[in-house]
């Protein structure tokens, strides 16, 4: 299919030349039509509930059409562009291409990363589960505050864990999630073990499990958000490119003496 599309585009360009037409217009129209098709496929991927076939099929079509778009662009613009407006279009195109590869890589890697947490949860459900985990940790801290043999847990919760359970993670974690903070907090819980009695150690074990669960939820949220951000960035750039391409076509028709 890809080969047929490329051969058809080259044949259309050659036919245009043989009929004394402008080959740039021929390949330009194909390029813009391809970009519009990519936008339509991108929108379809974000509407999984619409009964228009499997989303995976549409996604594969998007990848193939994106590859063809690269061929159409090279046929139209070549390797080197001149003029500030054409150079802007070239920068936009190559940025879109790179963002597309990034989005593909993130989409391919993310399911395996999410499975590393042992379970999957819908992005819309994560805030609710986080509130439940935070409330459970707070209740354990309250219970620990009322027991002399567990007081160290309440102190540690106030100094280190309260913000961890109640505040969202920083932007750096959302872009590149790591388990460093979780490991530091768990190590802190291990250090206070000597100040705890048997009941306190049981509370500490439950609190350690909640620290792990909160980190898993933060990790899943970060990965899913990264997938959405990459896809949104790619789609917005593609839309901007189409708008500028249409403007480019209008200017070409206005100032070209050879259609």
C-alpha positions in Angstrom: 0.0 0.0 0.0 2.8 2.4 0.9 4.7 1.6 -2.3 1.5 2.1 -4.3 0.9 5.5 -2.7 4.5 6.6 -3.5 4.3 5.4 -7.1 0.9 7.1 -7.5 2.3 10.4 -6.2 5.3 10.3 -8.5 3.1 9.4 -11.4 0.8 12.3 -10.6 3.8 14.7 -10.4 5.2 13.4 -13.8 1.7 13.7 -15.4 1.5 17.3 -14.2 4.9 18.1 -15.6 4.1 16.4 -19.0 1.0 18.6 -19.1 3.0 21.8 -18.5 1.7 22.1 -14.9 3.6 23.1 -11.8 4.9 20.0 -10.0 5.2 21.9 -6.8 1.5 22.4 -6.7 0.9 18.8 -7.4 3.1 17.5 -4.6 2.0 20.3 -2.3 -1.7 19.3 -2.6 -0.8 15.7 -1.8 1.2 16.8 1.2 -1.6 18.9 2.6 -4.2 16.2 2.0 -1.9 13.7 3.8 -1.6 16.0 6.8 -5.3 16.5 7.0 -5.7 12.8 6.9 -3.2 12.5 9.8 -5.2 14.9 11.9 -8.4 13.0 11.2 -6.7 9.7 12.2 -5.3 11.4 15.3 -8.8 12.6 16.3 -10.2 9.1 15.8 -7.6 7.6 18.1 -8.9 9.8 20.9 -12.5 8.7 20.4 -12.2 5.0 21.3 -16.0 4.7 22.1 -17.1 5.7 18.6 -17.9 2.5 16.6 -15.7 3.1 13.6 -13.4 0.1 13.8 -10.6 -0.8 16.1 -8.4 2.0 17.3 -5.3 -0.1 16.8 -6.1 -0.3 13.1 -6.5 3.5 12.9 -3.3 4.0 14.8 -1.4 1.7 12.4 -2.9 3.7 9.5 -1.7 6.9 11.2 1.9 5.5 11.3 1.8 4.4 7.6 0.3 7.7 6.5 3.0 9.6 8.6 5.7 7.7 6.8 4.1 8.5 3.4 3.9 12.2 4.6 7.7 12.2 4.9 8.0 10.9 1.3 5.5 13.5 0.0 7.4 16.3 1.8 10.7 15.2 0.3 9.2 15.1 -3.1 7.7 18.6 -2.6 10.4 20.5 -0.8 13.6 18.5 -1.3 16.5 18.5 1.2 17.1 22.2 1.3 14.6 25.1 1.5 15.1 28.8 0.8 13.2 31.7 2.2 12.1 32.4 5.7 8.6 31.2 5.4 9.6 27.9 3.7 12.3 27.5 6.3 9.7 27.9 9.0 7.5 25.2 7.4 10.6 22.9 7.2 11.4 23.4 10.9 7.7 22.7 11.8 7.7 19.6 9.6 10.8 18.1 11.1 9.7 18.9 14.6 6.4 17.2 13.9 8.3 14.2 12.6 10.5 14.0 15.7 7.5 14.5 18.0 5.7 11.7 16.2 8.6 9.3 16.8 8.7 10.4 20.4 5.0 9.8 20.8 5.3 6.3 19.2 8.2 5.4 21.5 6.3 6.6 24.6 3.2 4.7 23.6 5.2 1.5 22.9 7.2 1.7 26.2 4.4 2.8 28.5 2.4 -0.4 28.8 5.4 -2.3 30.0 6.3 0.4 32.5 2.7 0.4 33.8 2.8 -3.3 34.3 5.9 -2.9 36.5 3.6 -1.6 39.3 1.7 -4.9 39.3 -1.7 -3.6 38.4 -3.3 -1.1 36.1 -5.7 1.7 37.0 -7.7 4.1 34.9 -6.3 7.7 34.9 -9.7 9.1 36.0 -9.7 6.8 39.1 -6.2 7.7 40.3 -7.2 10.8 42.3 -9.9 8.9 44.2 -7.5 6.1 45.1 -4.9 8.6 46.2 -7.4 10.3 48.5 -8.1 6.9 50.1 -4.5 6.1 50.6 -3.8 9.5 52.0 -6.7 9.2 54.5 -5.5 5.7 55.6 -2.0 7.1 56.3 -3.4 10.0 58.3 -5.5 7.6 60.4 -2.4 5.6 61.2 -0.5 8.7 62.2 -3.4 9.7 64.5 -3.5 6.3 66.0 0.3 6.4 66.5 0.1 9.8 68.2 -2.0 8.4 71.0 0.5 5.6 71.8 3.9 6.2 73.5 5.4 3.2 71.8 4.4 4.6 68.3 5.0 8.3 68.8 8.0 8.3 66.4 5.6 7.4 63.6 3.4 10.4 64.3 6.6 12.6 64.4 7.9 11.2 61.1 4.5 11.6 59.4 4.4 15.3 60.4 8.0 16.0 59.2 8.2 13.9 56.0 5.1 12.0 55.1 2.3 14.5 55.3 3.4 16.5 52.3 4.1 13.3 50.4 0.6 12.0 50.8 -1.2 15.3 50.4 0.7 17.1 47.6 1.1 16.3 43.9 4.6 15.4 42.7 6.8 18.0 41.1 7.0 18.6 37.4 10.4 16.9 37.2 8.9 13.7 38.5 6.1 13.9 36.0 8.5 14.2 33.2 11.0 11.6 34.4 9.5 9.5 37.3 11.9 7.8 39.7 11.6 5.9 42.9 14.2 8.0 44.8 11.8 9.8 47.1 10.0 6.6 47.9 13.2 4.8 48.8 14.2 7.7 51.1 10.9 7.7 52.9 11.0 3.9 53.4 14.5 4.2 54.7 13.3 6.8 57.1 10.7 4.4 58.4 13.3 1.7 58.9 15.4 4.1 60.9 12.7 4.8 63.5 12.0 1.1 64.0 14.2 1.0 67.2 11.8 3.6 68.8 8.7 1.4 68.3 7.0 -1.3 70.2 5.3 -4.3 68.6 2.2 -2.3 67.9 4.2 0.6 66.4 6.1 -1.8 64.1 2.8 -3.1 62.8 1.7 0.5 62.1 5.1 1.1 60.4 4.6 -1.9 58.2 1.1 -0.6 57.1 2.5 2.8 56.5 5.3 1.5 54.4 2.8 -0.3 52.2 0.9 2.9 51.8 4.1 4.8 50.8 4.7 2.1 48.1 1.1 2.3 46.9 1.2 6.1 46.7 4.4 5.9 44.7 2.8 3.4 42.3 -0.2 5.7 41.8 2.1 8.7 41.2 4.1 6.6 38.7 1.0 5.5 36.8 -0.3 9.0 36.7 3.0 10.4 35.4 3.3 7.7 32.7 -0.3 8.1 31.5 0.0 11.9 31.5 3.3 11.7 29.5 1.5 9.7 26.9 -1.3 12.3 26.6 1.1 15.2 26.6 3.3 13.7 23.8 0.2 13.0 21.7 -1.3 16.5 22.3 2.0 18.2 21.4 2.2 16.2 18.2 -1.4 16.9 17.2 -1.1 20.6 17.9 2.0 20.9 15.8 0.4 19.0 13.0 -2.6 21.4 13.1 -0.3 24.4 13.0 1.6 22.9 10.1 -1.6 22.5 8.1 -2.7 26.1 8.8 0.7 27.4 7.6 0.7 25.0 4.6 -2.7 26.4 3.5 -1.3 29.9 3.8 1.7 28.8 1.8 -0.6 27.5 -0.9 -2.5 30.8 -1.0 0.7 32.8 -1.3 2.0 30.5 -4.0 -1.2 30.9 -6.0 -1.0 34.7 -5.6 2.6 35.1 -6.6 3.4 32.2 -8.8 3.2 32.8 -12.6 3.1 29.1 -13.4 0.3 27.0 -11.9 
